[in-house]
């Protein structure tokens, strides 16, 4: 079970989520080639029906990262509160 933050009634998992969001925003969305390609694919996917063949690896990676981002808080909640 995870301990509580000093002086607060929340566990360490809450701070992990905030730090993970900041790191993802700083490293992958605005300041990397992958973040740029994900933004481009997301914008062009609606406009061009022929793009899915080229964009499939980027789309698959973004979906996998989104699934991992969804699973992280569930894992922390189970480990922190329920044991």
C-alpha positions, 0 to 999 in steps of 0.5 A: 500500500502506498503511503500518504503525502506529508501533510495531505490526505492523498497518496503518492499516486496523485503526485505520480499522475501530475508528474507523468502529465507534465513529462508527457506534455513537455517531452512528447507533444510539443518538443519531439518529432513523434509529437509533431507527427502525431499532431499532423496525422491527427489533423490530416486523417480527417482530410485525406482518405489515402493517409491511413496506410502511412499513418497506421504506425503513428495511430497505433502508437498513440492508441497504445500510449493512451491505453497505458495512460488510462491503466496507470491511474487504475493500477495506482489506485488499486495499489494505494487504496485496496492493496 
